[in-house]
Amino acid sequence: MESLAQGWVGWFVASFLGLSVGSFANVAVYRIPREGLGISKPARSFCPACDTKLTWFDNIPLISWIVLGGRCRSCEQRIPARYPAVELLVGLLFVLFWAVLDPGATGAWGLLLIGWVMASLCVIVSAIDLEHFIIPDVITLPGIPLGLALSVLYPALHAEHVFFRPESPASSSLIVGMAGALAGGGSLWLVGALGNFMLRKQIQEAGVEDAMGLGDVKWMAFAGTILGPLLVLEAILVACFAGALVGIAMKVIARMGGKDAPVGIPFGPFLSVGILIELVDPGAAWAVLGLIHA
């Protein structure tokens, strides 16, 4: 008999859990940035347009949105496409991590759970940053001590790091996690400080305070506790490269349309892409650039 991870049951469980967590992610994306709301307050999901509480059959991931034609059953206001997009993206990421880690064969159940949590947070952070230009402290600040605690309680998280010592797994893993937090948050803070110095005029014209928000810094400090110093720096490298490409493309498209080029774009989604790439394929950035060889 095939193992759970090898058979279709495993794929179904991963996709079902992913879609369900994606539905929860939508709740977090909507409620976290808004005052007076919380993850569990109110207890039931509701229509943002008419405040009608949703029944269970109007809250089935993907299916309800399709059946309802993307509209609220009560007020018929459009339900943003962001809702099914988030659910589908989280579902796909859960399946991807399941396929890459193959926990039934490798026993990497702890890494799988951590990967699923980080994938969900990456989607939540990206969606909030795209809409509100913030990365909430309620996600990043508790995440830093959580990541350090995981480093101690689950040393396998950093077992592949060059500084990991099998004879003292908990302490060496903690050191790697702490170094990752310093590398992720510190390097991004330095990039922001350099940007503030070099782009003073553009920052003033844009009416913003900093070239790099502290939310990004805290997000990568959190990610560093999970990835370690080397991989978190790679994730930032990926984010900078992807952000530069998208920024240039947006400027070219704006000029072709006779419009002003955008002044700035949220960096959180690009950082999240870098995090996900390093979680799925550690060292991918250096390999692509030819800086290391298998």
C-alpha positions in Angstrom: 0.0 0.0 0.0 1.3 3.4 -0.9 2.2 5.7 2.0 -0.1 8.7 2.8 2.4 11.1 1.2 2.7 9.0 -2.0 -1.0 8.4 -2.6 -3.8 10.6 -3.8 -5.2 10.8 -0.2 -2.1 12.9 0.8 -2.6 15.3 -2.1 -6.3 15.7 -1.2 -5.5 16.4 2.4 -2.9 18.9 1.6 -5.1 20.8 -0.9 -8.1 20.6 1.4 -6.1 22.0 4.4 -4.6 24.6 2.1 -7.9 25.9 0.9 -9.3 25.9 4.4 -6.3 27.9 5.7 -6.7 30.2 2.7 -10.2 31.0 3.9 -8.8 31.9 7.3 -6.1 33.9 5.6 -8.8 36.0 4.0 -10.2 36.7 7.4 -6.8 37.8 8.6 -6.1 40.0 5.6 -9.4 41.9 6.1 -9.5 42.2 9.8 -5.9 42.6 11.0 -5.4 46.1 9.5 -8.8 47.4 10.7 -9.5 48.8 14.2 -12.2 47.1 16.2 -11.8 43.8 14.4 -9.9 40.7 15.4 -9.2 37.2 14.1 -12.0 35.9 16.4 -14.0 39.1 16.7 -16.7 38.7 15.5 -16.8 35.0 15.6 -18.5 34.5 12.3 -17.5 35.8 8.9 -19.6 38.6 7.5 -20.1 40.5 4.3 -18.0 43.7 4.4 -20.7 45.6 2.4 -23.9 44.8 4.4 -22.5 43.1 7.6 -24.7 40.0 7.0 -23.3 37.0 8.8 -22.4 34.3 6.4 -23.8 30.8 6.6 -21.5 27.8 6.3 -22.6 27.0 2.7 -21.7 30.6 1.7 -18.2 30.2 3.2 -16.9 27.2 1.4 -13.4 28.0 -0.1 -13.6 28.7 -3.8 -16.9 26.8 -4.4 -19.1 29.4 -2.6 -17.6 32.3 -4.6 -18.1 30.5 -7.9 -21.7 29.4 -7.0 -22.6 32.9 -5.9 -21.2 34.4 -9.0 -18.8 36.5 -7.0 -21.6 38.4 -5.2 -23.0 38.5 -1.7 -26.2 36.5 -1.5 -27.9 39.2 0.7 -26.9 42.5 -0.9 -25.5 41.3 -4.2 -22.4 43.4 -3.9 -19.4 42.0 -5.6 -17.0 39.9 -3.6 -13.5 40.9 -4.6 -11.5 38.3 -6.6 -8.9 38.6 -3.9 -10.9 36.1 -1.8 -10.7 33.1 -4.2 -7.2 34.1 -5.3 -5.9 33.9 -1.7 -7.6 30.6 -1.1 -6.3 29.1 -4.3 -2.8 30.4 -3.7 -2.5 29.0 -0.2 -4.0 25.7 -1.4 -1.4 25.5 -4.2 1.4 26.3 -1.8 0.3 23.6 0.6 0.4 21.1 -2.2 3.8 22.3 -3.4 5.4 22.0 0.1 3.8 18.5 0.4 5.3 17.5 -2.9 8.8 18.9 -2.2 9.2 17.7 1.4 7.3 14.3 0.9 6.9 13.9 4.6 5.7 10.3 4.4 9.0 9.2 2.9 11.4 11.7 4.6 9.7 12.1 8.0 9.9 15.9 7.6 6.6 16.5 9.3 7.9 19.4 11.4 9.5 21.1 8.4 6.2 20.6 6.5 4.2 22.3 9.3 6.6 25.2 9.5 6.6 25.5 5.7 2.8 25.6 5.7 2.7 28.3 8.4 5.3 30.5 6.7 3.5 30.0 3.3 0.2 31.2 4.8 1.9 34.2 6.5 3.7 35.1 3.3 0.3 35.3 1.5 -1.3 37.2 4.4 1.6 39.7 4.6 1.6 40.2 0.8 -2.1 40.8 0.5 -2.1 43.3 3.5 0.9 45.2 2.2 -0.5 45.4 -1.3 -3.8 46.9 0.0 -2.6 49.0 3.0 1.2 49.5 2.5 1.9 48.0 5.9 3.2 44.8 7.4 1.4 44.6 10.8 3.5 44.2 14.0 0.9 41.7 15.3 2.4 39.2 12.7 6.1 40.0 12.8 6.9 40.9 16.5 5.4 37.6 18.0 7.0 35.8 15.0 10.6 36.6 16.1 10.5 34.9 19.5 8.4 32.1 18.0 11.0 31.5 15.4 13.8 31.4 18.0 11.7 29.0 20.2 11.3 26.7 17.2 15.0 26.8 16.6 15.5 25.4 20.1 12.6 23.0 20.2 13.0 21.7 16.6 16.8 21.9 15.8 16.2 20.1 12.5 15.0 23.4 11.2 18.6 24.5 10.9 20.3 21.1 10.6 21.7 21.8 7.1 23.3 25.1 8.1 27.1 25.2 8.1 27.2 26.4 11.7 24.9 23.7 13.0 26.6 21.2 15.4 25.0 17.8 15.9 26.6 17.4 19.3 24.8 20.5 20.6 21.7 20.8 18.3 19.5 23.1 20.4 22.1 25.7 21.2 23.7 25.8 17.7 20.3 25.9 16.1 19.4 28.9 18.4 22.6 30.6 17.3 21.7 30.1 13.7 18.2 31.5 14.3 19.5 34.6 16.1 22.1 35.2 13.4 19.3 34.9 10.8 17.2 37.5 12.6 20.2 39.9 12.7 21.1 39.2 9.1 17.5 39.6 7.8 16.5 42.6 9.8 19.9 44.3 10.0 20.7 44.1 6.3 17.3 45.4 5.3 17.6 48.2 7.8 20.9 49.2 6.2 19.4 49.1 2.8 16.6 51.4 4.0 19.1 53.8 5.6 21.1 53.9 2.4 17.9 54.5 0.4 16.9 57.4 2.7 20.3 59.0 2.1 20.4 58.6 -1.6 16.7 59.2 -2.4 15.9 62.1 0.0 14.3 64.2 -2.7 12.2 61.4 -4.2 11.0 60.4 -0.7 10.0 64.0 0.2 8.1 64.3 -3.1 6.3 61.1 -2.5 5.2 62.2 0.9 6.5 59.1 2.7 8.8 58.9 5.7 11.3 56.2 4.6 12.5 54.4 1.6 12.2 51.1 3.5 9.4 50.6 6.0 10.3 49.1 9.4 7.6 46.5 8.7 9.8 45.0 6.1 12.7 45.0 8.5 10.7 43.2 11.2 9.3 40.7 8.6 12.8 39.7 7.5 14.0 39.4 11.1 11.2 37.0 11.6 12.0 35.1 8.4 15.6 35.0 9.4 14.8 33.0 12.5 13.3 30.3 10.2 15.8 30.5 7.3 19.0 31.3 9.0 21.5 34.0 8.0 22.6 32.7 4.6 19.2 31.8 3.2 17.5 35.0 4.5 20.1 37.1 2.7 19.4 35.1 -0.5 15.7 35.8 0.0 16.4 39.5 0.2 18.5 39.2 -3.0 15.7 37.6 -4.8 13.3 40.3 -3.6 15.5 43.1 -4.7 16.0 41.6 -8.1 12.3 40.8 -8.6 11.3 44.2 -7.3 13.7 46.0 -9.6 12.3 44.1 -12.6 8.7 44.8 -11.7 9.5 48.5 -11.0 11.2 49.0 -14.3 8.3 47.3 -16.1 5.7 49.5 -14.3 7.6 52.6 -15.3 7.9 51.5 -19.0 4.1 50.7 -19.1 3.2 54.0 -17.4 5.3 56.0 -19.9 3.9 54.2 -22.8 0.4 55.1 -21.6 1.4 58.8 -21.1 1.1 58.5 -17.3 3.4 59.3 -14.4 5.6 56.5 -13.3 4.7 55.1 -9.9 6.8 56.5 -7.0 6.9 53.3 -4.9 5.5 49.8 -4.6 5.1 47.6 -1.6 8.2 45.5 -1.0 6.6 42.9 1.3 5.3 40.7 -1.6 8.7 40.5 -3.1 10.3 39.6 0.2 7.6 36.9 0.6 8.4 35.5 -2.8 12.1 35.3 -1.8 11.2 33.6 1.5 9.0 31.0 -0.3 11.7 30.2 -2.9 14.3 29.6 -0.1 11.9 27.4 1.8 11.1 25.3 -1.2 14.6 25.2 -2.7 17.3 26.4 -0.3 20.2 28.0 -2.1 18.3 28.5 -5.3 19.3 32.2 -5.7 23.1 31.5 -5.6 22.7 28.5 -7.9 20.9 30.6 -10.5 23.5 33.3 -10.3 26.3 30.7 -10.7 27.9 31.7 -7.4 27.9 28.1 -6.1 28.0 24.8 -7.9 26.2 21.6 -7.0 
